[in-house]
């Protein structure tokens, strides 16, 4: 166990590095445009067809257009994303959150994935909005993955978080255990009401 502690510490540091990357790397407009493209990709994926109605019951969605994962021995993944709450009139103002995680083991390769978290429960939404939300067995949150490469991708049964994942690369999948979702205070400091936000909200409303 003592030998594992330094490795775990180094892996955690990698995840925190991803979360600490400056928001300027992808400004609001660019991130919203990328999120809009991800929603378009989701709408045209046959694996999502039978689960699309979950969007009508969702409390919110969290869209991560570019989750990057790669490394040797130590692997890491991270990316910027946007959360939209469901309101009585449709989808609310976009709010920005970063996602990162770290793991250790004999890993090699590089993967970039786009993700849509369909947030089905109030406790999952509350955990994310209160900051530093960590996915894993201890969180008491169930996560179901929907993608073309996952068995049962068209299941009607969801969890607290239903995740659509579209990824490429050597890893062949995205593992969420231990992932941390934290708010981007700089990007959330001012309202987001421009045309990119309106387009994303309208695109989400068209998901059926």
N, C-alpha and C positions, 0 to 999 in steps of 0.2 A: 504493500500500500504506500509506503514512504516513497518508493520509486515512481509511483504514479502521480503524486502530488505536483511535482514540477511540470510534468507533461500536461496535466489538467489546467494548471495555471497559465501555461503558454497558450493552450488552446482557447481558454477564456479571453486572453488578451487579444487574440486574433479576432474574435467576435466583436469585442468592444471597439477594435480599430475600425471595423466596417461601420458600426453605429456612429462613430465619431467623425466620419468623413464629412467635409463641409457640404452643406445643402446646395451651395452654388454650383457644384458639379453637374447638377441637372436642375435648372430653375423650374418654377411652377409651370410655366407654359409648356416646356418640353416634357416634363413628367406627365402632365395631363394629356398631352397629345399621345404619348406612349401608352398611357392607360387606356385611352380611347381605342387605340389599335388592338390592345389586348382584349378588350370587350368584343371587338369585331371578330377576332380569332376564336374566342370562346363561342360566339353565336354560330359559327360555321363548323364547329367540331361535332361530328356525329356522336361522339362519346358523351356529350353534354345534353343531348336532345331530351332524354327522358327525365333529366334532373332540372331542366330549365325552370319548371314551375316552382322550384324551391326559392327562386328569386322573389316570387310574389309573397312569400312568407318570411323572407329574411328581415332581420332587424337592421342589418347594414352589410356593406361589402368592403373588403380591403383588397385593393388591386396592386400587385407588385409586377411592373412590366419587365424588369430585368433583374432577376436573382442570379448572381454569379457565384459559382462554386468551383474551387480548384486548389491544387496544392500537392505536395509530396510529403508523406509521413503525416504531417498535420494538414487538415483540410479546413476550409472556411467557406461560409456562404454569406452573402449580404446584398441588400438592395433597398432602394427607396420605394415607397408606396403611398397610396392615397386611400383614405377611408371616407365613405359616404353613408350617412345614416338615412334610413327610410323615414319619410315624413308623411303627413296626411295628404300632401299635394304631389308626392313623388319622391325624389332623392334630394337630400340637403346639400349644404355647402361642403366642398371637399376639405378634408383635413389630412395633414401629412405625417406619416409615420415611417421610421426605418425598421428594417428587419435584419437580424444577424444571428449567426450561431457558429459554433466551433466544435470540432471533434478531433480525436486523434486515433491513429491506426495506420495501416499500410494502404494509403489511398494515392491515386495518381490520376491525372486527367483534368479536364476543364469542362464545366457545364454552365450554360446559361439557360434559365427557364423563365417563363412568364406564369404568374399565379393569380388566381382570383379566389379569395377567401369569402365564402358565403357565410355570414355570421348569423346563426339561427337562434341563439339564446341571449337573453339579457345579461347573464353572468359573463359570457364570453365578450360581449360588447363592452360591458363595464370594466372588465379586466384590461382590455386594450386601451380604452380611453383614459384610465387612471395611470397608465404608463408602466414601462418595464414589465410587460406581460410575458411570461415564459411558458412555452408549450412543453408538456411532458406529463408523466404519470402523476406527479405531485400536484399538478395544476387542477386536476379534477375536470378537465375539459376533453371531450371526445373529438377526434379529428378524423374525418373520412376523406380520402383522396379520390377524385374523379379524373381520369385521363385515358387516352386511347391505349396506353400500355399497361393499365391496371385492371386486373380481373374484377368483374362486378362494377365496372365503371358507370353503368347505367342504373345502378341501384336506386330504389325509391326511398331507402332508409338513410337518414342523415344523422349528424351529430350536432354538437354545439358549433363546430366549424366544419363546413364542407368545402374542400379545396379542389379547384380545377387547376391542373398542372400541365404545362406543355413545355417539355424540356428536351435538349439535345446534348450530346457529349458522351464522355466515357463512363459517367456514373450510372446512367440508365434509370435514374429516379431521384427524388428529392425527399430527404428525411427531415421531419420537422421537430423531432424530440430535442429539447434543449434550446430551441430557437427563441430569441427575445424580440419583442415588438415594442418600440419606444417612440414617443412623439418627437417630432422635429419642432422645437420651440421657435426657431428662427422663421421657418416657413409658415408656421401657424400664427405668427405675431400680427399679421394683417389679414383682412377678409379676402377670400378668393371668389370673385364674381365675374371674371372675364368671359370672353366667348369660348375659350377652351373648356372652362368649367361647365358652361351651359350645354355645350356639345356632348360632354361626357354624361351629364345627367340625362339628357334626352336619349342617348344611346343605351344607357342602362334601362331606361323606361321601356325601350323597345324589345328587350330580351323576353322571349316567350318560349 
